[in-house]
Amino acid sequence: MDKSDGCCQTDTRLSPSRKVIHETAARKDVAPTDLPPLHRVIDPDALDALFDPTVNAARMDGTTTFEYAGYDVTVHADGYVEVTLEE
């Protein structure tokens, strides 16, 4: 998978839910505030908790995919967020 296509390089300190918003806004070329609320499609707190580090280590495996604002969004455990047009 080419991680340069469909992803922007946002601040790595952002939570997964914030990355989704920023990546999607960048792909649509709009301000993040112009997007619909993320909570209409996924619980932002649950998304963040899914990829929180465990007691012993950071999570390095796993993904979740959902539709948001006309895009397919895949969040990877390593922090990469892929935003592609819905098919």
Z-matrix of the N, CA and C atoms (Angstrom, degrees):
N
C 1 1.439
C 2 1.519 1 108.39
N 3 1.319 2 115.95 1 131.22
C 4 1.453 3 121.37 2 178.44
C 5 1.518 4 108.58 3 -87.30
N 6 1.298 5 116.92 4 108.42
C 7 1.455 6 120.65 5 -176.81
C 8 1.524 7 112.85 6 -77.96
N 9 1.315 8 118.82 7 -1.90
C 10 1.455 9 119.74 8 177.36
C 11 1.524 10 111.16 9 -84.18
N 12 1.315 11 118.38 10 -20.50
C 13 1.448 12 121.67 11 -179.85
C 14 1.525 13 109.25 12 -97.95
N 15 1.332 14 116.25 13 124.31
C 16 1.457 15 119.78 14 177.98
C 17 1.502 16 113.72 15 89.88
N 18 1.329 17 118.13 16 8.73
C 19 1.450 18 119.98 17 -179.90
C 20 1.512 19 110.18 18 -142.47
N 21 1.269 20 114.37 19 140.34
C 22 1.459 21 120.70 20 173.86
C 23 1.519 22 108.02 21 -104.23
N 24 1.313 23 116.23 22 163.14
C 25 1.463 24 120.15 23 -178.92
C 26 1.522 25 109.48 24 -97.66
N 27 1.325 26 117.10 25 82.87
C 28 1.456 27 120.84 26 178.22
C 29 1.522 28 109.49 27 -85.15
N 30 1.294 29 114.99 28 169.96
C 31 1.459 30 122.85 29 179.82
C 32 1.527 31 109.89 30 -56.52
N 33 1.313 32 116.79 31 124.75
C 34 1.468 33 120.90 32 -177.69
C 35 1.528 34 112.35 33 -68.57
N 36 1.315 35 117.94 34 -12.88
C 37 1.466 36 120.65 35 179.52
C 38 1.513 37 112.71 36 -84.22
N 39 1.324 38 117.34 37 -7.01
C 40 1.458 39 120.23 38 178.66
C 41 1.525 40 110.17 39 -71.96
N 42 1.318 41 115.65 40 147.63
C 43 1.464 42 120.46 41 175.06
C 44 1.523 43 108.66 42 -68.44
N 45 1.327 44 117.26 43 160.25
C 46 1.465 45 119.41 44 178.45
C 47 1.534 46 112.71 45 -54.89
N 48 1.314 47 118.00 46 -41.38
C 49 1.461 48 119.68 47 -178.70
C 50 1.524 49 111.25 48 -65.86
N 51 1.299 50 118.11 49 -38.51
C 52 1.472 51 121.24 50 177.69
C 53 1.528 52 110.56 51 -69.23
N 54 1.329 53 116.89 52 -37.61
C 55 1.469 54 119.80 53 176.76
C 56 1.517 55 110.64 54 -61.71
N 57 1.335 56 117.40 55 -41.64
C 58 1.458 57 121.14 56 179.30
C 59 1.527 58 109.77 57 -57.68
N 60 1.311 59 116.67 58 -46.83
C 61 1.458 60 121.04 59 -179.19
C 62 1.523 61 110.58 60 -62.97
N 63 1.319 62 117.51 61 -47.95
C 64 1.462 63 121.17 62 -177.72
C 65 1.531 64 111.95 63 -67.43
N 66 1.316 65 117.44 64 -40.96
C 67 1.470 66 120.77 65 179.59
C 68 1.527 67 110.69 66 -65.66
N 69 1.331 68 116.39 67 -43.08
C 70 1.457 69 120.34 68 -179.28
C 71 1.528 70 110.54 69 -66.55
N 72 1.299 71 117.30 70 -42.62
C 73 1.466 72 120.97 71 177.61
C 74 1.528 73 110.59 72 -60.77
N 75 1.313 74 117.16 73 -41.14
C 76 1.466 75 120.80 74 179.27
C 77 1.527 76 110.57 75 -64.23
N 78 1.338 77 116.94 76 -42.21
C 79 1.474 78 120.33 77 179.70
C 80 1.526 79 111.54 78 -65.47
N 81 1.341 80 116.50 79 -37.09
C 82 1.463 81 120.99 80 -179.65
C 83 1.531 82 111.77 81 -83.78
N 84 1.317 83 116.58 82 -10.68
C 85 1.465 84 122.91 83 -177.07
C 86 1.528 85 110.93 84 59.85
N 87 1.342 86 114.68 85 48.32
C 88 1.463 87 122.12 86 176.66
C 89 1.523 88 108.56 87 -133.97
N 90 1.307 89 116.33 88 167.51
C 91 1.464 90 120.94 89 174.43
C 92 1.529 91 108.81 90 -73.42
N 93 1.326 92 117.70 91 147.09
C 94 1.472 93 119.90 92 177.86
C 95 1.530 94 112.75 93 -53.76
N 96 1.323 95 117.24 94 -32.95
C 97 1.465 96 120.33 95 -179.77
C 98 1.527 97 112.97 96 -71.27
N 99 1.333 98 117.40 97 -12.31
C 100 1.463 99 121.07 98 177.67
C 101 1.522 100 112.87 99 -85.07
N 102 1.317 101 117.49 100 -6.86
C 103 1.469 102 122.21 101 179.68
C 104 1.523 103 109.94 102 -85.31
N 105 1.341 104 117.18 103 156.19
C 106 1.463 105 119.17 104 173.40
C 107 1.527 106 109.59 105 -67.28
N 108 1.330 107 116.75 106 155.25
C 109 1.469 108 119.06 107 178.73
C 110 1.531 109 111.44 108 -57.66
N 111 1.330 110 116.05 109 132.74
C 112 1.464 111 121.19 110 -179.38
C 113 1.525 112 111.45 111 -61.06
N 114 1.329 113 117.32 112 -34.19
C 115 1.469 114 119.90 113 -176.73
C 116 1.525 115 113.66 114 -64.15
N 117 1.331 116 117.51 115 -9.97
C 118 1.467 117 119.71 116 175.90
C 119 1.529 118 111.67 117 -73.41
N 120 1.340 119 117.06 118 -19.25
C 121 1.469 120 119.57 119 -178.51
C 122 1.522 121 113.73 120 -119.04
N 123 1.327 122 117.25 121 -23.86
C 124 1.473 123 120.71 122 179.91
C 125 1.523 124 108.45 123 -157.44
N 126 1.308 125 116.95 124 147.12
C 127 1.466 126 121.39 125 177.57
C 128 1.530 127 108.41 126 -74.46
N 129 1.343 128 118.80 127 111.40
C 130 1.466 129 120.72 128 -177.63
C 131 1.530 130 113.34 129 -58.69
N 132 1.331 131 117.52 130 -38.49
C 133 1.469 132 119.97 131 179.36
C 134 1.525 133 111.23 132 -65.97
N 135 1.328 134 116.74 133 -39.72
C 136 1.465 135 120.33 134 178.25
C 137 1.527 136 110.58 135 -66.58
N 138 1.338 137 116.69 136 -40.68
C 139 1.463 138 120.09 137 177.59
C 140 1.527 139 110.64 138 -60.47
N 141 1.319 140 116.64 139 -45.72
C 142 1.471 141 120.25 140 178.87
C 143 1.526 142 111.32 141 -62.97
N 144 1.339 143 116.51 142 -42.88
C 145 1.469 144 120.52 143 -179.05
C 146 1.523 145 111.66 144 -65.51
N 147 1.326 146 116.78 145 -33.18
C 148 1.461 147 121.10 146 -179.82
C 149 1.525 148 111.56 147 -57.72
N 150 1.332 149 116.14 148 -34.57
C 151 1.458 150 120.08 149 -176.51
C 152 1.525 151 113.37 150 -110.58
N 153 1.331 152 117.90 151 12.67
C 154 1.470 153 120.88 152 173.68
C 155 1.521 154 109.50 153 -62.54
N 156 1.330 155 116.94 154 146.76
C 157 1.473 156 118.99 155 175.01
C 158 1.531 157 110.36 156 -60.28
N 159 1.317 158 115.66 157 149.45
C 160 1.459 159 120.30 158 174.27
C 161 1.524 160 108.35 159 -82.57
N 162 1.293 161 117.07 160 178.30
C 163 1.460 162 121.04 161 179.38
C 164 1.529 163 111.06 162 -60.06
N 165 1.327 164 116.82 163 -36.61
C 166 1.461 165 121.29 164 -174.06
C 167 1.525 166 115.31 165 -96.33
N 168 1.337 167 118.36 166 -21.90
C 169 1.469 168 118.63 167 -174.55
C 170 1.522 169 110.82 168 -168.43
N 171 1.306 170 114.82 169 168.82
C 172 1.456 171 120.50 170 173.41
C 173 1.525 172 108.88 171 -72.91
N 174 1.305 173 116.23 172 152.20
C 175 1.468 174 119.78 173 175.69
C 176 1.517 175 108.16 174 -78.43
N 177 1.313 176 116.71 175 128.84
C 178 1.464 177 120.60 176 -177.24
C 179 1.523 178 113.07 177 -118.56
N 180 1.335 179 116.87 178 -5.66
C 181 1.454 180 120.52 179 -178.44
C 182 1.525 181 109.78 180 -124.82
N 183 1.305 182 115.12 181 151.05
C 184 1.455 183 121.10 182 172.38
C 185 1.511 184 113.05 183 111.87
N 186 1.312 185 114.20 184 153.00
C 187 1.460 186 122.56 185 176.39
C 188 1.522 187 108.81 186 -145.34
N 189 1.299 188 115.60 187 161.48
C 190 1.456 189 121.76 188 168.23
C 191 1.518 190 107.25 189 -140.76
N 192 1.323 191 115.51 190 142.34
C 193 1.464 192 121.10 191 -176.92
C 194 1.524 193 109.05 192 -128.00
N 195 1.329 194 115.45 193 139.83
C 196 1.456 195 121.72 194 178.30
C 197 1.524 196 109.07 195 -154.84
N 198 1.324 197 116.41 196 166.65
C 199 1.459 198 122.07 197 178.63
C 200 1.524 199 108.89 198 -97.25
N 201 1.336 200 115.59 199 138.21
C 202 1.463 201 120.84 200 179.61
C 203 1.523 202 109.56 201 -152.98
N 204 1.312 203 116.33 202 123.46
C 205 1.468 204 123.56 203 173.45
C 206 1.528 205 113.02 204 54.65
N 207 1.334 206 116.66 205 37.12
C 208 1.453 207 120.58 206 178.27
C 209 1.513 208 114.77 207 85.86
N 210 1.327 209 117.35 208 11.10
C 211 1.463 210 122.34 209 -178.54
C 212 1.521 211 110.07 210 -128.48
N 213 1.329 212 115.13 211 152.17
C 214 1.458 213 121.48 212 167.51
C 215 1.520 214 106.04 213 -89.33
N 216 1.311 215 115.85 214 126.36
C 217 1.468 216 121.29 215 -177.95
C 218 1.518 217 108.50 216 -116.20
N 219 1.318 218 116.74 217 127.30
C 220 1.459 219 121.75 218 174.82
C 221 1.526 220 108.17 219 -120.23
N 222 1.319 221 114.90 220 124.31
C 223 1.461 222 121.55 221 178.07
C 224 1.519 223 107.12 222 -105.44
N 225 1.322 224 116.05 223 126.65
C 226 1.460 225 122.79 224 -179.87
C 227 1.523 226 109.73 225 -102.63
N 228 1.315 227 115.95 226 149.07
C 229 1.463 228 121.06 227 -178.56
C 230 1.518 229 113.15 228 -59.81
N 231 1.339 230 117.12 229 -25.97
C 232 1.470 231 119.21 230 -179.47
C 233 1.527 232 112.86 231 -80.76
N 234 1.347 233 117.26 232 2.91
C 235 1.454 234 121.16 233 176.71
C 236 1.512 235 114.53 234 101.84
N 237 1.317 236 117.75 235 -10.85
C 238 1.457 237 122.09 236 179.70
C 239 1.520 238 109.69 237 -72.34
N 240 1.321 239 116.61 238 133.90
C 241 1.457 240 122.20 239 176.91
C 242 1.517 241 107.92 240 -120.75
N 243 1.333 242 115.85 241 120.78
C 244 1.455 243 123.12 242 -178.90
C 245 1.525 244 109.13 243 -104.19
N 246 1.334 245 116.89 244 126.27
C 247 1.460 246 122.30 245 -178.65
C 248 1.530 247 107.47 246 -124.69
N 249 1.342 248 116.77 247 114.28
C 250 1.459 249 121.34 248 -179.87
C 251 1.526 250 109.49 249 -130.25
N 252 1.325 251 116.05 250 153.36
C 253 1.465 252 120.09 251 178.19
C 254 1.521 253 110.30 252 -58.05
N 255 1.337 254 116.34 253 139.77
C 256 1.450 255 120.35 254 175.78
C 257 1.515 256 109.72 255 -61.94
N 258 1.301 257 114.70 256 145.22
C 259 1.478 258 119.35 257 177.13
C 260 1.493 259 110.31 258 -104.87
